[in-house]
């Protein structure tokens, strides 16, 4: 029996929705938007309609749980929870950084990804992933750090992706000489969230709507005036 999944990503400036109808992926993404809360539900309805999928046909809801924008992480998690509760369906939580890695594999063919998201306040959300068979192995655990203090991958031939490279490419490159290329315009895409979620759903790696939580990696939203002046 085919698996039907809805995928959501609102963790960065991009906002995307994907529906896998059991055989084909239907996806749409807005870039550089600050209107996630306004656009998300209409996008979901549009993609369900495009895929010819009714809400009750969904087997699960996949969402990027962070790290990323505090507001964006909350919007995506809350929306996934609402669908999970209303439909009595499980949720599959996926890392935003791993979603970037999956997108880099799909678009660039790379299997070693140093993913960085601009975390503002002069920092990046950072994690390194290496493809092993059909799964990603996290070689450097997700963390938030100043660009010059990230944990660099030890092996060679890594590709840097994500907005952190656009914002802090020079500092990251100095810290990570094994990164041979940079793609700073890469943003998460819900179709990659779904691609990562499908095998996890089949393994039973799911959470209930009540258990779903965003992952922020830090609890501070902004710098104080004194901290901004110091920088």
Secondary structure, DSSP 4 states (H G I P E B T S, - for coil): ----EEEEE-SSS-EEEEEE-SS-EEEEEE-S-S-HHHHHHHHHHHHHHHHT--GGG--EEEEEEESS-HHHHHHHHHHHHHHHHHHT-EEEEEEHHHHHHHHHHHHH--SEEEEEEEEETTEEEEEEEEEETTEEEEEEEEEEEEGGGS---SSS-EEEESHHHHHHHHHHHHH-TTEEEEETT----HHHHHHHHHHHHHHT--B-TTT-----S-S--S--HHHHHH-
